[in-house]
């Protein structure tokens, strides 16, 4: 089973604000899991998001 992370944990890992997390959700870049009133994220999804966000420096 995948590890689920809270919004606060996700904020800490990505070093971004709560507002930015919800903006990324709205843009479809982060996929949340809603359980009741809780918003959670799969650890694997965050790893994928980080990899897809990497940029290659110009040469």
C-alpha positions as CSV (number, residue, x, y, z in Angstrom):
1,X,0.0,0.0,0.0
2,X,1.3,3.5,-0.9
3,X,2.2,5.9,1.9
4,X,-0.3,8.8,2.1
5,X,0.9,12.3,3.1
6,X,-1.1,15.1,4.5
7,X,-1.2,18.6,3.1
8,X,1.2,19.8,5.9
9,X,3.7,17.0,5.0
10,X,3.4,17.8,1.3
11,X,4.0,21.5,2.1
12,X,7.2,20.5,3.9
13,X,8.5,18.1,1.3
14,X,7.9,20.5,-1.6
15,X,8.7,23.7,0.4
16,X,5.6,25.4,-0.9
17,X,2.6,27.1,0.7
18,X,-0.9,25.6,1.2
19,X,-2.2,28.0,-1.4
20,X,0.2,26.7,-4.0
21,X,-0.7,23.1,-3.2
22,X,-4.4,23.9,-3.9
23,X,-3.5,25.8,-7.0
24,X,-1.5,22.8,-8.3
25,X,-4.5,20.6,-7.6
26,X,-6.8,22.9,-9.5
27,X,-4.3,22.9,-12.4
28,X,-4.3,19.0,-12.4
29,X,-0.6,18.8,-11.5
30,X,-1.1,17.2,-8.1
31,X,-3.7,14.5,-7.7
32,X,-5.3,14.5,-4.2
33,X,-7.1,11.7,-2.4
34,X,-10.0,12.9,-0.4
35,X,-11.1,10.9,2.6
36,X,-13.8,12.7,4.4
37,X,-12.5,16.2,4.9
38,X,-8.9,15.2,4.7
39,X,-6.8,15.8,1.6
40,X,-4.0,13.4,1.1
41,X,-1.3,12.6,-1.5
42,X,0.4,9.4,-2.5
43,X,4.1,9.6,-1.8
44,X,4.8,8.1,-5.3
45,X,2.7,10.8,-6.9
46,X,4.8,13.5,-5.2
47,X,8.0,11.7,-6.4
48,X,6.6,11.7,-10.0
49,X,5.6,15.4,-9.7
50,X,9.2,16.3,-8.6
51,X,10.8,14.3,-11.4
52,X,8.5,15.9,-14.0
53,X,9.2,19.4,-12.6
54,X,13.0,19.1,-13.0
55,X,14.5,21.3,-15.6
56,X,17.6,20.9,-17.6
57,X,20.0,23.8,-17.3
58,X,20.9,25.5,-20.6
59,X,24.2,24.5,-22.0
